[in-house]
Amino acid sequence: MATILSQYSTTGFYNAPVSKGLMGCMFLTCTALNVPLFAHFRKYLICKLPDAFLKGEIWRIASAKISFVDTKDLVCGSLLIYYFRVFERRYGSHKFASYLVASQVLTTVLEVLTILTLQWFSLDLHSGGFLPPGPYGVIFPLFVNYLFDIPRVAQTSVLGVPITGKTLTYLLGLQVCSTSPATAISALAGIVAGLLYRYNVLYVQQLPWVPGWLARGASATLGRLLASPPPPEGPSGATLELQRQEQIEMWEQQMMMNRAREMRNRPGANGAVHPLMQNFMGRRQNNPVQHPPPPPTEEQVQTLVEMGFDRQRVINALQTCNNDVNTATHLLLQES
């Protein structure tokens, strides 16, 4: 278990105030609903369709998504938010908050349409049309970016099936969506919403989901409350530190192997070995002098600096990764 968890940074919620606030709200609301003093508020999480439209209680569609009711879903959902905080560091808090709001709205719309469509065909998978309570639209759309943007590093295999550092995350998501057929439909709606946002269907990325003035106001007020200090410079050599270093080396080895494979597949390569592979394999041959890569552009540097990374570290990472912003981002996150 420690090996699987070690792929994630141990810096807590540094540069991730939105994830920290979201996780805290999930714990507070779910805990309060399980306390007898506040148990009567559970009725506001009940949303039955189409009664909510017929009775003029459309607000129940939004209130049903405020909190989980099941403790199991709370724990698994909170762990997923903690793992997905890497996207807030990559996008920035404002863009990440806009993504969460957009994905929640899209997921809820898809859920409502699915329930009404199933009722039209006399299929009851929601126990009479009840909307599953819980912020599924915040969690499951992030699986789309997690699948496409986070590199997969194989660690071991069981019966020929590779087990990677991402396996635990997928198992947690499966645990959340396996509560009932209704929650599975909510999870599927969240994944579809994530795809819609990723590919900018109907230009959803251009809509002002979180206005700039609201983001600045939240940063000036709640930002200080939710801010986390940078991680201390602790001594190296601890068990988790060694495990994380092994993960970095494995990822770098896979990256070099992929680059070498690309070089071999290029026309006119004639079986030549890429210099990175020569260094990796300890081979020293007389090669022509390699020209250094061009310096990174200011736009590339500023993109990574806005995510909270130090400017000099950003420049070094871009030079190491041949000015590839995505690869440099992965490297900086692994070093955090």
C-alpha positions in Angstrom: 0.0 0.0 0.0 2.8 2.4 0.8 4.4 1.8 -2.6 1.1 2.7 -4.3 0.6 5.8 -2.2 4.2 7.0 -2.7 3.5 8.2 -6.2 1.6 11.1 -4.7 3.4 14.1 -3.4 3.8 14.3 0.4 3.5 18.1 0.4 -0.2 18.1 1.5 -2.3 20.9 0.2 0.5 23.3 -0.7 -0.7 25.4 -3.7 -4.1 23.6 -3.5 -6.5 25.7 -1.4 -9.6 24.8 -3.4 -9.0 21.1 -2.9 -8.4 21.7 0.8 -11.6 23.7 1.2 -13.6 21.2 -0.8 -12.4 18.3 1.2 -13.0 20.1 4.4 -16.6 21.0 3.4 -17.3 17.3 2.5 -16.2 16.2 5.9 -18.1 18.9 7.8 -21.4 18.5 5.9 -21.4 14.7 6.1 -20.4 14.7 9.8 -23.0 17.2 10.6 -25.8 15.2 8.9 -24.9 12.2 11.0 -25.1 14.2 14.3 -28.6 14.0 15.9 -28.7 17.7 16.3 -28.5 18.3 12.6 -30.0 15.1 11.3 -33.2 16.9 10.3 -31.3 18.7 7.5 -31.1 15.4 5.6 -34.5 16.1 4.2 -33.0 18.8 2.0 -30.8 16.2 0.3 -33.9 14.4 -1.0 -34.8 15.2 -4.6 -37.4 13.2 -6.4 -37.9 13.7 -10.1 -40.1 14.9 -11.7 -41.8 16.1 -8.4 -39.1 18.7 -8.0 -40.2 20.4 -11.2 -44.0 20.0 -10.6 -43.8 21.4 -7.1 -41.5 24.3 -7.9 -38.7 22.9 -5.8 -35.9 23.0 -8.4 -33.5 24.1 -5.7 -33.5 20.5 -4.4 -31.5 19.4 -7.5 -28.7 21.6 -6.2 -29.1 20.8 -2.5 -28.9 17.1 -3.2 -25.4 17.5 -4.4 -24.0 19.3 -1.3 -22.9 16.2 0.7 -22.5 12.5 0.7 -24.7 10.6 3.2 -22.8 7.3 3.3 -19.5 7.4 5.3 -17.9 5.0 2.9 -18.5 7.4 0.0 -17.2 10.3 2.1 -13.9 8.5 2.9 -13.3 7.3 -0.7 -14.4 10.7 -2.2 -12.1 12.6 0.1 -9.1 10.5 -0.8 -9.9 11.0 -4.5 -10.0 14.8 -4.0 -6.7 14.6 -2.2 -5.1 12.6 -5.1 -6.7 14.9 -7.7 -5.3 18.1 -6.1 -2.4 17.7 -8.6 -4.7 19.2 -11.2 -5.2 22.4 -9.1 -1.4 22.8 -9.0 -1.3 22.3 -12.7 -4.2 24.5 -13.8 -4.1 27.1 -11.0 -6.9 27.6 -8.4 -9.1 29.8 -10.5 -9.2 27.5 -13.5 -9.5 24.5 -11.3 -12.5 26.0 -9.5 -14.1 26.8 -12.8 -13.6 23.3 -13.9 -15.3 21.9 -10.8 -18.3 24.1 -11.1 -18.7 23.4 -14.8 -18.3 19.6 -14.4 -20.8 19.6 -11.5 -23.4 21.5 -13.5 -22.9 19.3 -16.6 -23.1 16.1 -14.6 -26.3 17.2 -12.8 -27.9 18.1 -16.1 -27.0 14.7 -17.5 -28.3 12.9 -14.4 -31.6 14.7 -14.5 -32.0 13.9 -18.2 -31.1 10.3 -17.7 -33.7 9.9 -14.9 -36.5 11.5 -16.9 -35.6 9.4 -19.9 -35.6 6.2 -18.0 -39.0 7.1 -16.5 -40.3 7.8 -20.0 -39.4 4.2 -20.9 -40.8 2.9 -17.5 -37.3 1.9 -16.3 -36.8 2.4 -12.5 -33.1 2.4 -11.6 -33.4 5.3 -9.1 -35.9 3.9 -6.6 -38.8 6.0 -7.8 -36.8 8.8 -9.4 -34.7 9.9 -6.4 -31.5 11.8 -7.4 -28.4 10.2 -5.6 -27.1 12.6 -3.0 -23.4 13.5 -3.2 -21.0 15.6 -5.3 -20.3 12.9 -7.9 -20.0 15.7 -10.5 -16.9 17.0 -8.8 -15.1 13.8 -8.5 -15.7 11.6 -11.6 -15.1 14.2 -14.3 -11.5 14.4 -13.0 -11.0 10.8 -13.9 -10.9 11.8 -17.5 -7.9 14.1 -17.0 -6.4 11.6 -14.7 -6.5 8.9 -17.4 -5.1 11.1 -20.2 -2.6 13.4 -18.3 -1.0 11.4 -15.5 1.7 9.0 -16.7 1.3 5.3 -15.9 4.3 3.6 -14.3 4.0 -0.2 -13.9 5.2 -1.4 -10.5 4.2 -5.0 -10.4 1.8 -7.5 -12.0 -0.7 -10.0 -10.7 -1.6 -12.9 -13.0 -0.2 -10.9 -15.9 -2.3 -7.8 -15.0 -0.1 -4.7 -14.5 -0.5 -3.0 -11.1 0.4 0.7 -11.3 0.4 3.7 -8.9 -3.0 4.6 -10.5 -4.7 1.3 -9.7 -5.7 2.4 -6.2 -7.3 5.6 -7.5 -9.4 3.6 -10.0 -10.4 1.1 -7.2 -11.6 4.0 -5.0 -13.7 5.4 -7.8 -15.2 1.9 -8.4 -16.0 1.7 -4.7 -17.9 5.0 -4.8 -19.9 4.2 -7.9 -20.8 0.6 -6.9 -23.2 1.6 -4.1 -26.3 1.2 -6.4 -27.2 1.4 -10.1 -28.2 5.1 -9.5 -24.7 6.0 -8.3 -23.2 4.1 -11.2 -25.3 6.3 -13.6 -24.1 9.4 -11.7 -20.5 8.3 -12.1 -21.0 7.6 -15.8 -22.6 11.0 -16.2 -19.6 12.6 -14.5 -17.2 10.9 -16.9 -19.3 12.1 -19.9 -19.2 15.6 -18.4 -15.5 15.4 -18.1 -15.2 14.4 -21.8 -17.5 17.3 -22.8 -15.4 19.8 -20.9 -12.0 18.4 -22.1 -13.0 18.5 -25.7 -14.8 21.9 -25.3 -18.1 20.7 -26.6 -20.5 23.6 -27.1 -17.6 25.9 -26.0 -18.2 25.1 -22.3 -14.6 26.2 -21.5 -15.3 29.7 -22.6 -18.2 30.2 -20.2 -17.4 32.3 -17.1 -18.2 29.6 -14.5 -16.3 31.4 -11.8 -16.0 35.1 -12.6 -12.7 36.8 -12.1 -14.0 39.2 -9.4 -15.3 36.3 -7.4 -12.0 34.4 -7.7 -10.1 37.5 -6.5 -12.5 38.1 -3.6 -12.3 34.4 -2.5 -8.5 34.6 -2.8 -8.3 37.7 -0.6 -10.6 36.3 2.1 -10.7 32.5 2.1 -7.4 32.1 0.4 -5.5 33.1 3.6 -7.5 30.7 5.7 -7.0 27.8 3.3 -3.4 28.5 2.4 -0.9 25.8 3.4 2.8 26.5 4.1 5.5 25.1 1.7 6.9 21.7 2.8 9.9 21.7 5.1 13.2 20.6 3.8 13.4 17.3 5.6 16.4 14.9 5.7 16.5 12.5 2.7 16.8 8.8 3.1 13.5 8.1 4.8 11.5 5.1 3.6 8.9 7.2 1.8 11.6 9.4 0.3 13.4 6.4 -1.1 10.2 5.0 -2.5 9.4 8.2 -4.2 12.9 8.5 -5.6 12.4 5.0 -7.1 9.2 6.1 -8.6 10.9 9.1 -10.3 13.7 6.9 -11.6 11.2 4.4 -13.0 9.3 7.2 -14.7 12.4 8.8 -16.1 13.5 5.4 -17.4 10.2 4.8 -19.1 10.4 8.3 -20.6 13.9 7.6 -22.0 12.8 4.3 -23.4 9.9 5.9 -25.2 12.1 8.6 -26.6 14.6 6.0 -27.9 11.7 4.0 -29.5 10.6 7.2 -31.3 14.1 7.8 -32.6 14.4 4.3 -33.9 11.0 4.6 -35.7 12.0 7.8 -37.5 12.9 7.4 -41.2 16.6 7.5 -41.8 17.5 6.5 -38.2 19.4 3.4 -39.5 19.2 1.8 -36.2 21.1 4.6 -34.4 20.9 4.7 -30.7 19.6 7.9 -29.1 22.2 9.6 -26.9 19.9 9.3 -23.9 19.9 5.6 -24.2 23.7 5.6 -24.6 24.1 7.3 -21.3 21.5 5.0 -19.7 23.2 1.8 -21.0 26.7 3.1 -20.1 27.8 3.1 -23.8 30.3 5.7 -24.8 30.7 6.2 -28.5 32.2 9.0 -30.5 29.1 11.0 -31.6 29.0 14.5 -33.1 28.5 17.3 -30.7 24.8 17.7 -29.8 23.5 21.3 -30.0 21.8 22.4 -26.8 18.1 23.0 -26.9 16.9 26.6 -27.3 16.1 28.4 -24.1 12.5 28.2 -22.9 10.2 31.0 -23.9 8.8 33.4 -21.4 5.3 32.1 -22.0 6.3 28.6 -21.1 8.1 29.8 -18.0 5.2 31.9 -16.9 2.7 29.1 -17.4 4.5 26.9 -14.9 5.3 29.8 -12.5 1.6 30.6 -12.3 1.1 27.0 -11.0 3.2 27.9 -7.9 6.6 26.6 -8.9 9.8 28.5 -8.4 11.1 30.3 -11.5 14.6 28.8 -11.5 13.2 25.3 -11.0 10.8 25.9 -13.9 13.7 26.9 -16.2 15.8 24.0 -15.2 12.9 21.5 -15.7 12.1 23.0 -19.1 15.7 22.7 -20.2 15.9 19.1 -18.9 12.7 18.2 -20.8 13.6 20.0 -24.1 11.0 22.7 -23.4 8.1 20.3 -23.2 5.7 21.9 -20.8 3.7 18.7 -20.0 6.9 16.7 -19.2 8.3 19.5 -17.2 5.1 19.7 -15.2 5.3 16.0 -14.3 8.9 16.4 -13.3 8.2 19.4 -11.1 5.3 17.7 -9.4 7.4 14.6 -8.7 10.1 16.9 -7.2 7.5 18.7 -5.0 
